[in-house]
Amino acid sequence: ESHGYEHDDPRPNAWPYRDYVIDALNRDKPYDRFVAEQIAGDVLDPTNPQAVAATGFLVAGPYDQVGSKVTSALMRANVRQDELEDLIGVTGQAFLGLTLQCARCHDHKFDPIKQDDYYRLQAAFAGVRHGGPEADKPKAYVPRKEVPAETKILSRGDVQSPLRAVLVGFPRAVPPARPELPDATPEQTRRVALAEWLTDPRNPLTARVLVNRVWQHHFGQGIVATPSDFGFNGAPPSHP
C-alpha cells in the first residue's frame, strides 16, 4: 500500500483493490471473472465500482516517483520499461506460471517464449500508467483511456536501440492462438483481449496454476513445487 523506492509514499486509495480481492474470495467469485476483472474490469463492467477497483492490480506494483519525473528522457524511458516489465512478470507468474519477463532482452533461455512475444504482450499494457501527482484522488489508480504509442522490440532491452514495431499479441507457445490487434486498437480493447485470452477454456495454464496454488495452501506443497514457474526451469509435477 505504498509506492516503494526511496520515498515509499503511502497510497491512500489502494485499499479498494485489497478489499476487492478479499470480497471476491469470500463470495466465491468465478475465477475466470476474477482474473478478467483485474485486467479489464473498468471496461467489462464500467458502472460497477468493484469491477473498476479490481484494475488496481495493474498499478499495485512499485512506482518510481523520482525516476518518472526526472528531466532526462532516457531515464524516464528506462523507468517506464522497468514498470512494464514488473507488470508483465507479475501477470505471467501469477496467472500462467511463466516467467515472461525473462524475454525482455532476448528469447527466453528455458521456455519457448520469444522476445517479440514479450513486446507483443507489452503492447497490451502500453496504456496502463500510474496516476502520479494525483495520488490523492481515487481515479489515480485507474488506467488511463488512450490509444498507446506503438511498441517496438528493444535490442537487448536497450531503450536507445529500438528495432521493429510489433502489434498487440500473446505468447505463441500458449494456446489459444489469437490474431494480432492493429496499432489503432484502443487501450481498453487491448486489455479485454488479454483478459479473454487468459481466461479462454482452451488456455491450458490458467486453471492449472490456480488449482496448484489451492493444492499448495491445502497440503503444504503444490503438485508443481514452484507455483509461479511451470516452465522448464521450474520443478516437474509430482503427479503428471
URRA-V729245 format. One record per residue. N is the residue number from 0. RES is the residue in one small letter. OMEGA is omega in whole degrees, 0 to 359 (* if undefined). D_CENTER is the distance of its C-alpha to the mean C-alpha in Angstrom with 2 decimals. Layout:
n->{N & N}
res->{RES & RES}
omega->{OMEGA & OMEGA}
d_center->{D_CENTER & D_CENTER}
This chain:
n->{0 & 1 & 2 & 3 & 4 & 5 & 6 & 7 & 8 & 9 & 10 & 11 & 12 & 13 & 14 & 15 & 16 & 17 & 18 & 19 & 20 & 21 & 22 & 23 & 24 & 25 & 26 & 27 & 28 & 29 & 30 & 31 & 32 & 33 & 34 & 35 & 36 & 37 & 38 & 39 & 40 & 41 & 42 & 43 & 44 & 45 & 46 & 47 & 48 & 49 & 50 & 51 & 52 & 53 & 54 & 55 & 56 & 57 & 58 & 59 & 60 & 61 & 62 & 63 & 64 & 65 & 66 & 67 & 68 & 69 & 70 & 71 & 72 & 73 & 74 & 75 & 76 & 77 & 78 & 79 & 80 & 81 & 82 & 83 & 84 & 85 & 86 & 87 & 88 & 89 & 90 & 91 & 92 & 93 & 94 & 95 & 96 & 97 & 98 & 99 & 100 & 101 & 102 & 103 & 104 & 105 & 106 & 107 & 108 & 109 & 110 & 111 & 112 & 113 & 114 & 115 & 116 & 117 & 118 & 119 & 120 & 121 & 122 & 123 & 124 & 125 & 126 & 127 & 128 & 129 & 130 & 131 & 132 & 133 & 134 & 135 & 136 & 137 & 138 & 139 & 140 & 141 & 142 & 143 & 144 & 145 & 146 & 147 & 148 & 149 & 150 & 151 & 152 & 153 & 154 & 155 & 156 & 157 & 158 & 159 & 160 & 161 & 162 & 163 & 164 & 165 & 166 & 167 & 168 & 169 & 170 & 171 & 172 & 173 & 174 & 175 & 176 & 177 & 178 & 179 & 180 & 181 & 182 & 183 & 184 & 185 & 186 & 187 & 188 & 189 & 190 & 191 & 192 & 193 & 194 & 195 & 196 & 197 & 198 & 199 & 200 & 201 & 202 & 203 & 204 & 205 & 206 & 207 & 208 & 209 & 210 & 211 & 212 & 213 & 214 & 215 & 216 & 217 & 218 & 219 & 220 & 221 & 222 & 223 & 224 & 225 & 226 & 227 & 228 & 229 & 230 & 231 & 232 & 233 & 234 & 235 & 236 & 237 & 238 & 239}
res->{e & s & h & g & y & e & h & d & d & p & r & p & n & a & w & p & y & r & d & y & v & i & d & a & l & n & r & d & k & p & y & d & r & f & v & a & e & q & i & a & g & d & v & l & d & p & t & n & p & q & a & v & a & a & t & g & f & l & v & a & g & p & y & d & q & v & g & s & k & v & t & s & a & l & m & r & a & n & v & r & q & d & e & l & e & d & l & i & g & v & t & g & q & a & f & l & g & l & t & l & q & c & a & r & c & h & d & h & k & f & d & p & i & k & q & d & d & y & y & r & l & q & a & a & f & a & g & v & r & h & g & g & p & e & a & d & k & p & k & a & y & v & p & r & k & e & v & p & a & e & t & k & i & l & s & r & g & d & v & q & s & p & l & r & a & v & l & v & g & f & p & r & a & v & p & p & a & r & p & e & l & p & d & a & t & p & e & q & t & r & r & v & a & l & a & e & w & l & t & d & p & r & n & p & l & t & a & r & v & l & v & n & r & v & w & q & h & h & f & g & q & g & i & v & a & t & p & s & d & f & g & f & n & g & a & p & p & s & h & p}
omega->{174 & 186 & 187 & 184 & 192 & 180 & 179 & 181 & 179 & 176 & 186 & 180 & 176 & 187 & 179 & 178 & 178 & 181 & 177 & 181 & 181 & 181 & 180 & 179 & 180 & 182 & 182 & 177 & 178 & 189 & 180 & 178 & 179 & 179 & 184 & 181 & 180 & 178 & 187 & 181 & 180 & 179 & 184 & 183 & 190 & 181 & 181 & 182 & 180 & 180 & 177 & 179 & 181 & 182 & 171 & 175 & 187 & 182 & 180 & 182 & 180 & 182 & 181 & 182 & 182 & 183 & 182 & 183 & 180 & 182 & 182 & 178 & 179 & 180 & 179 & 179 & 178 & 178 & 180 & 178 & 178 & 179 & 180 & 178 & 179 & 180 & 179 & 180 & 180 & 179 & 182 & 183 & 183 & 188 & 185 & 184 & 181 & 178 & 184 & 183 & 180 & 180 & 180 & 186 & 183 & 175 & 180 & 185 & 183 & 185 & 183 & 178 & 182 & 178 & 180 & 174 & 180 & 184 & 174 & 176 & 177 & 179 & 178 & 181 & 190 & 181 & 182 & 181 & 174 & 183 & 177 & 187 & 179 & 186 & 178 & 179 & 183 & 184 & 180 & 183 & 174 & 180 & 180 & 180 & 183 & 170 & 185 & 173 & 182 & 179 & 180 & 171 & 178 & 179 & 182 & 180 & 185 & 182 & 178 & 181 & 179 & 176 & 184 & 177 & 178 & 175 & 178 & 179 & 185 & 184 & 185 & 183 & 182 & 177 & 3 & 176 & 179 & 179 & 176 & 180 & 182 & 182 & 186 & 181 & 180 & 181 & 182 & 181 & 178 & 182 & 176 & 178 & 178 & 179 & 179 & 179 & 180 & 186 & 177 & 180 & 180 & 176 & 188 & 190 & 190 & 181 & 181 & 181 & 180 & 179 & 179 & 178 & 177 & 179 & 181 & 183 & 180 & 186 & 178 & 177 & 181 & 171 & 167 & 187 & 176 & 190 & 179 & 179 & 175 & 182 & 184 & 179 & 177 & 180 & 175 & 180 & 179 & 179 & 185 & *}
d_center->{17.89 & 18.57 & 17.13 & 18.15 & 19.88 & 23.61 & 24.01 & 21.63 & 22.47 & 21.88 & 19.64 & 22.26 & 20.10 & 17.24 & 19.27 & 18.58 & 15.05 & 16.70 & 19.49 & 17.42 & 16.03 & 19.64 & 21.18 & 19.01 & 20.06 & 23.61 & 23.94 & 22.66 & 20.22 & 19.58 & 16.46 & 15.38 & 15.78 & 14.01 & 10.75 & 11.41 & 12.33 & 9.26 & 7.46 & 10.86 & 13.58 & 15.14 & 15.99 & 16.90 & 19.18 & 19.69 & 22.89 & 21.55 & 20.72 & 18.97 & 16.55 & 15.95 & 15.55 & 12.84 & 10.43 & 11.13 & 8.07 & 6.26 & 9.14 & 10.24 & 9.95 & 13.08 & 14.48 & 17.31 & 19.74 & 22.47 & 20.82 & 19.28 & 22.81 & 25.06 & 27.43 & 26.37 & 24.20 & 23.45 & 22.19 & 20.02 & 18.52 & 17.85 & 16.29 & 13.93 & 13.00 & 12.52 & 10.25 & 7.94 & 8.50 & 7.61 & 4.06 & 4.17 & 6.62 & 5.69 & 3.72 & 6.76 & 9.16 & 8.90 & 9.16 & 10.73 & 12.45 & 11.78 & 11.59 & 10.03 & 10.18 & 13.91 & 14.34 & 13.86 & 17.64 & 19.12 & 18.85 & 17.58 & 20.80 & 20.63 & 18.49 & 18.92 & 15.82 & 17.21 & 16.33 & 16.27 & 13.69 & 11.28 & 12.40 & 12.52 & 8.81 & 8.63 & 11.10 & 9.08 & 7.18 & 10.60 & 11.95 & 9.71 & 12.01 & 13.58 & 16.97 & 18.98 & 22.66 & 22.40 & 20.76 & 23.75 & 22.88 & 20.70 & 18.99 & 17.82 & 14.50 & 14.14 & 12.35 & 15.30 & 16.72 & 17.61 & 17.94 & 16.03 & 18.11 & 18.07 & 15.79 & 17.93 & 17.79 & 18.89 & 21.68 & 20.97 & 17.98 & 20.70 & 20.18 & 23.93 & 23.93 & 22.10 & 22.93 & 22.56 & 20.22 & 17.80 & 16.88 & 13.73 & 13.44 & 11.95 & 13.29 & 16.95 & 17.77 & 15.94 & 17.85 & 18.27 & 18.84 & 17.96 & 19.52 & 17.81 & 17.63 & 20.06 & 19.55 & 20.82 & 18.17 & 17.23 & 13.84 & 13.97 & 15.02 & 12.22 & 9.66 & 12.47 & 12.89 & 9.44 & 10.17 & 13.61 & 12.82 & 10.86 & 13.80 & 16.57 & 19.39 & 19.84 & 16.54 & 18.15 & 15.40 & 13.60 & 16.94 & 18.27 & 15.59 & 16.15 & 19.91 & 19.94 & 18.43 & 21.12 & 23.69 & 22.81 & 23.29 & 26.40 & 28.15 & 26.86 & 25.31 & 23.10 & 24.55 & 22.10 & 22.67 & 19.37 & 16.99 & 13.77 & 15.44 & 17.13 & 17.84 & 21.31 & 21.02 & 20.32 & 23.21 & 24.86 & 25.15 & 28.38 & 29.11 & 27.84}
